[in-house]
Amino acid sequence: MAARLTSRSAADRDKRRLAHRDDFAVAANVPLDEQEPRAGAQDARARLEPTIDDRAEKADRDLGGGDRSSAGRAEALHAHRAVEQSVNHGAVHHAVPIFMRRVDVDANRRTVDRLSIDLEAEQLHEAHIAAHAATLARQFEYDDSMSTFRANVYRMYDKAIGYLALPTGLTDRIKSCSVLLHIRIPVRVGDDLRLIDAYRAQHSFHKKPVKGGIRFDLEVSADEVVALATLMTFKCALVNVPFGGAKGGVRIDPRAESVDTLERVTRRYTAELFWRNCIGPGVDVPAPDMGTGPREMAWIADTYATLNPQDIDPLACVTGKPVSQGGIRGRTEATGRGVQYATREFFRNPADVAACKLDGSLEGKRVIVQGLGNVGYHAAKFLQEEDGCKIVGIIERDGALWNESGLPVEAVHEHMAETKTIRGFGGAKLVEEGAQVLGYPCDILVPAAMENQITAQNAEKVQARLIVEAANGPTTADAAEILTRRGIAVLPDIFANAGGVTVSYFEWSKNLAHMRYGRMSRRIDQQRRTQLMTAIEDMVGSKFKPEQWATAGQGASEIDHVRSGLDDTMIEALAEIREARDRYKTPDFRTASFIVAIQKVATSNLELGLWP
């Protein structure tokens, strides 16, 4: 008897998908790197059909010999994946062109005489294909900036791989993105229906769940989320957070949409992820990113809990939530706080400080911050208020502020919150072309905005001696080479901005434990501190000051635990980076960081093996 992938009506396919959504997975047989721009459905089919025929023939050969049992044939069928170009509720799953449908094999069938693979696109109505042709073409016709971003990530990865003796197949596996989901979210605005593109990339499953933020921005693309998910894998590995890398994005401007529209988009996006088994405490745990925050994370948690009422850990499906909804104290500041801790730890090593032609401590160092969003604001605030740095420049999308005597970060932030612009702030010079300030004189430059900000075109103009990458991918690979040649130290993004995912890990653990940090230990800690301080007062015959009692005499609260854990994480990570730099004689911190991360991911893959 013949086992055949047969076509079904659209209604039957939709019904089957609703019942067995987790039976769909991306077959990563065509690497993202090898995909080409597609002008339409006919070109896409012309590319796909030879590949399908080759796979069918190979499957036939495998099925023709060896294990003739139905189980053996089912295994071969899974190994040489069936193809489906699917359209589901307006969601085009075309990020990797070949898709797999698991096929049930009748237990009573003992032999399978032939395997026939049909192209699902042939069963689709031509008008439906044409409606999505432009989307398909746009998906793979990457613009220069997005394509460069992912290319930069891969170049940095390849550079680090050159120092390691790993099997080629393993290095390719670590590099490639496992799953890329493209969703078209329908939203009704008045009498109009809009389709909004959204993505979720799951880069590596060497650790589970996978983890990564969701950004709302008009520049979101498949290429961007793949690059960000790749960085996320190495970031988690570097700072010893047990997650694989992921990233999501919705192509929408949150500043131009109503709260009602944002909520409906967020909830529909969450539902689409849930229906595809792409969200859950042990599967995929999103977090805030550019254009999103605690509000959106609360919507995601509520939607997931509504769709999955039997889950006793629904709050662990997402991090970055409001504290009242299972969030953790210190999460909002986490990435900026991590930037501060990373910079502090760098200055604790005099040799590194001297190597980039700086000296002393952070006190009095001139700092330029690009981007006064959540990350840039907290980094600048903490460096100024707690470490004595002088914030001389703040760059935003509509210009930059410059004052050699220093800018009041809190006042600038309040001004921006009120006016939605950096313009009009008194006591500072307004620079119309904000990007020019990247080349102004300073000791430390903190790019905390978008990727690809320091390029081969402006790297020679940078006057900072230390760059701390608070954003993801702010420096291109060419610029990184120039900065290294010029002796400018760079604390790379996969280390410097790892504070967010580190504290997200703490929040996720808290949600699984159903208990905040310090709840069972704070009072005991406080009692012991009180006893110790009272004994010291009795011994020396002098009293502690009230402010000393207010700090040293208190037990550790949740935010104390969070900050302590984050500080320890950044200290240990930089120590590992320095060790790798010295051992492998790398020219920069970035290459050493990738080496450390790649080794950990490779070890996990080798220890876990492959199944099936």
C-alpha positions in Angstrom: 0.0 0.0 0.0 1.2 3.5 -0.6 1.7 6.2 2.0 1.0 9.5 0.4 0.9 13.1 1.5 -2.5 14.0 0.0 -4.0 17.4 -0.4 -6.8 18.6 1.8 -9.4 21.3 1.6 -8.5 24.6 3.3 -11.2 23.9 5.9 -9.8 20.4 6.7 -6.2 21.8 6.9 -7.3 24.5 9.3 -9.2 22.0 11.4 -6.2 19.7 11.6 -3.8 22.6 12.4 -6.0 23.7 15.3 -6.0 20.1 16.7 -2.3 19.4 16.1 -0.5 22.7 16.0 2.6 21.3 17.6 2.9 18.8 14.8 4.2 21.6 12.6 7.9 22.5 12.5 10.3 24.3 10.2 12.5 22.0 8.3 15.8 23.8 8.2 17.0 22.0 5.1 17.5 25.3 3.2 19.7 27.6 5.3 18.7 31.2 5.5 22.0 32.2 4.0 21.1 30.4 0.7 17.7 31.9 0.2 17.4 34.3 -2.7 15.0 37.1 -3.4 11.8 35.9 -5.0 9.8 37.9 -7.5 6.6 35.8 -7.2 5.0 32.4 -6.6 6.2 30.9 -10.0 9.8 31.7 -9.3 9.5 30.3 -5.8 8.0 27.1 -7.2 10.7 26.8 -9.8 13.4 26.9 -7.1 11.6 24.5 -4.8 10.6 21.8 -7.2 14.0 20.4 -8.1 14.9 20.3 -4.4 11.7 18.5 -3.6 12.3 16.0 -6.4 15.8 15.3 -5.1 14.5 14.7 -1.6 11.7 12.5 -2.9 14.2 10.3 -4.8 16.5 10.1 -1.8 13.6 9.2 0.4 12.5 6.5 -2.1 16.0 5.1 -2.1 16.1 5.0 1.7 12.6 3.4 1.9 13.6 0.9 -0.7 16.1 -0.9 1.5 17.0 -1.3 5.1 14.2 -1.3 7.6 11.0 -2.2 5.8 8.8 -1.8 8.9 6.3 1.0 9.2 8.3 2.4 12.0 11.4 2.4 9.9 9.6 4.0 7.0 8.1 6.7 9.3 11.6 7.5 10.6 12.9 7.8 7.0 9.9 10.0 6.2 10.8 12.3 9.1 14.4 12.3 8.0 13.6 13.4 4.5 10.9 15.9 5.3 7.7 16.4 3.5 7.0 19.7 2.0 4.3 22.2 2.8 4.0 25.8 1.9 1.3 26.8 4.3 -1.1 29.6 4.6 -2.9 29.6 8.0 -5.2 32.3 9.1 -3.3 34.9 7.0 0.0 33.8 8.4 2.6 33.0 5.8 5.2 30.6 7.1 7.8 31.2 4.5 10.9 32.2 6.5 12.5 28.9 5.5 10.8 27.7 2.3 10.5 24.0 3.1 8.0 22.9 5.8 7.3 19.6 7.3 4.0 17.9 8.1 4.3 14.8 10.3 2.4 12.0 8.7 0.5 9.4 10.7 1.4 5.9 9.5 -1.2 3.2 10.0 0.0 0.8 12.6 -1.4 -2.2 10.6 0.6 -1.3 7.5 3.8 -3.4 7.4 5.2 -2.1 4.2 5.3 1.1 2.3 6.0 0.8 -1.4 6.5 4.4 -2.4 6.6 7.9 -1.0 5.0 10.8 -3.0 5.7 14.4 -2.0 3.3 17.0 -3.2 4.0 20.7 -3.2 1.3 22.3 -1.0 1.5 25.5 -3.0 0.0 23.7 -6.0 -3.2 23.2 -4.0 -3.5 26.9 -3.1 -5.6 29.2 -5.1 -3.5 31.2 -7.6 -5.1 34.4 -6.4 -4.2 33.6 -2.8 -0.6 33.0 -3.8 -0.5 36.2 -5.8 -1.8 38.2 -2.8 1.3 37.1 -0.9 3.8 37.3 -3.7 5.0 40.8 -2.7 5.4 39.7 0.9 7.4 36.7 -0.1 9.7 38.9 -2.2 10.1 41.5 0.5 10.9 38.8 3.0 14.0 37.6 1.2 15.0 40.9 -0.5 17.0 42.2 2.4 17.9 45.9 2.4 21.5 46.8 3.0 21.3 47.7 6.7 19.5 44.6 7.8 21.5 42.3 5.7 24.7 43.9 6.9 23.6 43.5 10.5 23.2 39.7 10.2 26.4 39.5 8.1 28.2 41.4 10.8 27.1 38.9 13.4 28.2 36.0 11.3 31.6 37.6 10.5 32.2 38.0 14.2 31.2 34.4 14.8 33.4 33.2 12.0 36.4 35.1 13.4 36.0 33.5 16.8 35.5 30.0 15.2 39.0 30.4 13.7 40.5 30.0 17.2 38.6 26.8 17.9 39.0 23.2 16.6 35.4 22.3 16.2 33.8 20.0 13.5 32.5 21.9 10.5 29.0 20.5 10.9 28.9 21.5 14.5 29.9 25.1 13.8 27.3 25.4 11.1 24.7 24.0 13.4 25.6 26.5 16.1 25.5 29.4 13.7 22.2 28.6 11.9 18.8 29.7 13.1 16.5 26.8 13.9 13.1 28.3 13.5 11.8 31.5 11.9 8.1 32.2 12.1 6.4 34.9 10.0 2.9 35.9 11.0 0.5 38.4 9.4 -1.6 39.8 12.1 -5.1 41.1 11.0 -6.3 44.1 12.9 -9.5 46.0 12.3 -9.3 49.7 12.6 -12.6 51.3 12.1 -13.9 49.9 8.8 -10.5 49.0 7.6 -8.6 45.8 7.9 -4.8 46.0 8.3 -2.3 43.2 8.1 0.8 43.7 10.3 3.9 41.6 9.8 5.3 40.0 12.9 8.2 37.5 13.5 9.6 35.1 16.0 13.1 33.6 15.6 14.2 30.7 17.7 17.9 30.4 17.1 19.2 27.5 19.3 17.6 24.8 21.5 20.8 23.7 23.2 19.2 25.1 26.3 15.4 25.4 26.9 13.4 27.5 27.1 14.6 29.9 24.5 14.6 33.5 25.5 14.5 36.9 23.7 12.7 40.2 23.6 9.8 41.4 21.4 10.3 44.8 19.7 7.7 47.0 18.1 9.3 49.0 15.4 8.6 49.8 11.7 12.1 48.6 10.8 11.5 45.1 12.1 12.4 42.4 9.6 13.1 38.7 9.4 16.8 39.3 8.9 16.9 41.5 12.0 15.2 39.1 14.4 17.5 36.3 13.2 20.6 38.4 13.9 19.2 39.4 17.3 18.3 35.8 18.2 21.8 34.7 17.2 23.3 37.3 19.6 20.9 36.2 22.3 22.2 32.6 22.2 25.7 33.7 22.7 24.8 36.3 25.3 23.0 33.8 27.5 25.8 31.3 27.2 28.4 34.0 28.0 26.8 35.0 31.3 25.8 31.5 32.2 22.0 32.0 31.9 20.4 28.6 30.9 18.4 29.8 27.9 18.7 29.4 24.1 18.4 32.5 22.0 15.3 33.9 20.5 13.9 37.2 19.3 10.6 38.6 18.1 9.3 41.7 16.4 6.2 43.4 15.2 6.3 45.9 12.3 4.4 48.7 14.0 5.1 52.1 15.4 3.9 52.1 19.0 4.0 55.9 19.2 1.5 56.2 16.3 -1.0 53.6 17.5 -3.7 53.8 20.1 -3.5 51.8 23.3 -6.4 49.7 22.1 -4.7 48.8 18.8 -1.5 47.9 20.6 -3.3 45.7 23.0 -5.2 43.8 20.2 -2.0 43.4 18.2 0.0 42.1 21.3 -2.7 39.7 22.3 -3.2 38.3 18.7 0.6 38.0 18.4 0.6 36.0 21.6 -2.2 33.8 20.5 -0.4 33.1 17.2 2.7 32.0 19.1 0.6 29.9 21.5 -1.2 28.1 18.7 2.2 27.2 17.2 3.7 26.1 20.5 6.1 29.0 20.4 5.5 30.4 23.9 5.5 28.9 27.4 7.5 28.7 30.6 9.5 25.7 29.2 9.3 26.5 25.5 9.9 30.2 24.6 9.9 33.1 27.1 9.6 36.6 25.6 10.6 39.8 27.3 10.5 43.6 26.5 12.6 45.2 23.9 12.5 48.4 21.9 9.0 49.8 21.8 7.6 47.4 24.4 7.5 47.4 28.2 5.8 46.0 31.3 2.3 46.8 29.9 2.7 44.7 26.8 4.3 41.9 28.9 1.2 41.9 31.2 -1.0 41.5 28.1 1.1 38.6 26.9 0.9 36.9 30.3 -2.8 37.3 30.6 -3.4 36.1 27.1 -1.3 33.0 27.6 -3.0 32.2 30.9 -6.5 32.6 29.3 -5.5 30.2 26.5 -3.8 27.7 28.8 -5.8 27.7 32.1 -4.4 24.3 33.2 -0.8 25.7 33.4 0.1 26.4 37.1 3.1 28.6 36.0 1.5 31.0 33.5 3.4 34.0 34.8 6.7 32.4 33.8 5.7 32.5 30.1 7.1 36.0 29.8 9.4 38.3 31.8 9.6 42.1 32.3 6.1 42.2 33.7 4.9 44.8 36.3 5.9 43.8 39.8 2.2 43.5 40.7 1.8 40.9 37.9 4.7 38.6 38.9 7.5 40.9 37.7 10.7 41.4 39.7 12.1 44.5 41.3 15.0 45.8 39.3 14.0 44.4 35.9 13.3 47.8 34.4 16.7 49.1 35.2 18.5 45.8 34.6 20.1 46.3 31.2 21.3 49.8 32.2 22.5 48.6 35.5 24.4 45.8 33.8 26.1 48.4 31.6 27.2 50.2 34.8 28.5 47.0 36.5 30.4 46.0 33.3 32.1 49.4 33.1 32.9 49.3 36.8 34.5 45.9 36.5 36.6 47.0 33.5 38.0 49.8 35.5 39.0 47.4 38.3 41.7 46.1 36.1 44.5 48.7 35.8 46.2 46.9 32.9 43.0 47.0 30.7 42.5 50.7 31.6 46.1 51.6 30.7 45.9 49.6 27.5 43.2 51.9 26.1 45.1 55.0 27.3 42.9 55.8 30.3 43.8 55.9 33.9 42.3 56.0 37.4 38.7 55.2 38.3 35.3 56.1 36.7 35.2 59.4 38.8 35.2 62.3 36.4 35.2 60.3 33.2 33.5 62.1 30.3 30.7 59.9 28.8 28.6 60.2 25.6 25.4 58.2 25.5 23.5 57.5 22.3 19.8 56.9 23.0 18.1 57.9 26.2 15.5 55.1 26.1 15.2 52.7 29.0 18.8 51.3 28.7 20.6 54.5 27.9 18.7 56.5 30.6 19.5 54.0 33.4 23.1 53.5 32.3 23.7 57.3 32.2 21.8 57.9 35.4 23.8 55.3 37.4 27.2 56.3 36.0 26.5 59.9 36.8 24.9 59.6 40.2 26.8 56.6 41.7 30.2 56.6 39.9 30.8 60.3 39.4 30.9 60.3 35.6 30.3 63.4 33.6 27.6 62.9 30.9 28.8 65.4 28.3 26.6 64.3 25.4 23.2 62.7 24.8 22.2 61.7 21.3 18.7 61.1 20.2 16.8 60.6 16.9 16.0 64.3 16.5 19.4 65.7 17.5 21.9 65.7 20.3 22.6 67.7 23.4 26.2 68.7 24.2 27.7 70.3 27.3 31.3 69.9 28.3 30.5 70.7 31.9 28.0 67.9 32.0 24.3 67.3 31.4 21.7 66.6 34.2 20.4 63.2 33.0 17.3 63.2 35.1 16.3 66.6 33.9 16.8 65.7 30.3 14.8 62.5 30.7 11.9 64.4 32.3 12.0 67.0 29.5 11.8 64.2 26.9 9.0 62.5 28.7 7.0 65.7 28.7 7.8 67.0 25.2 8.6 63.8 23.3 11.7 65.5 21.9 15.2 66.4 23.0 14.9 69.8 21.5 14.1 72.8 23.7 16.2 71.7 26.6 18.0 74.7 28.1 21.6 74.8 29.3 23.0 72.7 26.5 24.0 73.1 22.8 21.7 71.4 20.3 23.5 69.5 17.6 21.2 69.1 14.6 23.0 66.0 13.2 23.1 63.9 16.4 25.2 61.2 14.8 28.1 63.7 14.6 28.4 63.6 18.4 29.6 60.0 18.2 32.9 61.6 17.1 33.1 64.3 19.9 35.8 64.1 22.5 35.0 61.8 25.5 36.5 59.0 27.5 33.6 56.5 27.3 31.0 56.1 24.5 27.8 54.2 25.3 25.8 53.4 22.1 22.4 52.5 23.5 20.2 52.9 20.5 20.1 50.8 17.3 22.4 48.5 15.5 25.0 49.6 12.9 25.7 53.0 14.4 29.5 52.8 14.4 30.6 51.9 10.9 33.6 52.0 8.7 32.6 55.5 7.7 32.7 57.0 11.2 35.0 54.7 13.2 38.1 56.7 12.5 36.3 59.8 14.0 35.5 58.2 17.3 37.6 59.9 20.1 36.4 57.7 23.0 39.0 55.3 24.4 36.4 52.8 25.7 33.1 51.8 24.0 30.5 50.0 26.1 27.9 48.5 23.8 24.6 48.9 25.6 22.6 48.3 22.3 22.5 45.1 20.3 25.0 45.2 17.4 25.8 48.9 17.4 29.3 48.3 15.8 29.8 46.8 12.4 32.5 44.2 11.8 34.5 46.6 9.7 34.3 49.3 12.4 35.3 46.8 15.0 38.5 46.1 13.1 39.2 49.8 12.8 38.6 50.4 16.5 40.9 47.5 17.5 43.7 48.9 15.3 43.3 52.3 16.9 43.6 50.8 20.4 40.1 51.6 21.5 38.7 49.0 23.9 35.2 47.7 23.2 33.0 45.8 25.8 30.8 43.9 23.3 27.0 43.8 23.3 26.8 40.1 24.2 28.5 41.0 27.5 27.7 44.6 28.3 24.0 44.5 27.7 23.4 41.1 29.3 21.9 42.6 32.4 18.4 42.4 31.0 18.4 38.7 30.3 20.2 38.0 33.5 17.4 39.6 35.6 14.8 38.1 33.3 16.3 34.7 34.4 15.8 35.8 38.0 12.2 36.7 37.3 11.5 33.5 35.5 12.9 31.5 38.4 10.8 33.6 40.8 7.6 32.8 38.9 8.4 29.1 38.9 9.0 29.2 42.6 5.9 31.3 43.3 7.9 33.2 45.9 9.8 36.5 45.8 13.5 36.6 46.7 14.2 37.3 50.3 10.8 36.4 51.7 12.0 33.7 53.9 15.5 35.1 54.8 15.2 38.8 55.1 14.2 39.0 58.7 16.7 36.4 59.8 19.4 38.4 58.0 18.2 41.6 59.6 18.3 40.1 63.1 21.8 38.8 62.7 23.0 42.2 61.3 21.4 44.0 64.3 23.1 41.6 66.7 26.5 42.1 65.0 26.2 45.9 64.9 25.1 46.1 68.5 28.0 44.0 69.6 30.4 46.3 67.7 28.9 49.3 69.3 29.4 47.7 72.8 33.0 46.8 72.0 34.1 50.2 70.7 31.9 52.4 72.9 30.5 54.3 69.9 27.2 54.3 68.1 26.6 53.8 64.4 24.9 56.7 62.5 21.2 56.4 61.7 22.0 56.2 58.0 24.4 53.3 58.6 21.7 51.5 60.5 19.3 52.2 57.6 21.6 50.4 55.2 23.9 47.9 56.9 21.3 47.1 59.5 18.6 45.9 57.1 18.1 42.5 55.7 18.5 41.9 51.9 15.3 42.8 50.0 14.4 41.4 46.6 16.1 44.2 44.7 19.2 43.7 46.8 19.3 40.1 45.7 18.7 41.1 42.1 21.5 43.7 42.1 23.9 41.4 43.9 23.2 38.5 41.5 23.6 40.8 38.5 26.9 42.3 39.7 28.3 38.8 40.4 27.2 37.7 36.9 29.0 40.6 35.2 32.1 40.1 37.3 32.4 36.4 36.5 31.6 36.9 32.8 34.4 39.5 32.3 36.8 37.3 34.2 36.0 34.4 31.7 36.4 36.8 28.8 39.8 38.0 30.0 40.9 34.5 30.5 40.0 33.5 27.0 41.6 36.7 25.6 44.9 35.8 27.3 44.8 32.1 26.4 43.9 32.5 22.7 45.8 35.9 22.3 42.7 37.5 20.7 43.0 41.1 19.7 39.8 42.3 21.4 37.2 41.5 24.0 34.6 40.7 21.4 36.4 37.8 19.9 37.2 36.4 23.3 33.5 36.8 24.3 32.4 34.8 21.3 35.0 32.1 22.0 33.7 31.7 25.5 30.0 31.6 24.4 30.7 29.2 21.4 32.6 26.8 23.6 29.6 26.5 26.0 27.1 26.1 23.2 29.3 23.5 21.5 29.7 21.6 24.7 25.9 21.4 25.2 25.4 20.2 21.7 28.1 17.5 22.0 26.8 16.3 25.3 23.2 16.2 24.3 23.8 14.5 20.9 21.2 14.3 18.2 17.7 12.8 18.4 16.3 11.1 16.5 
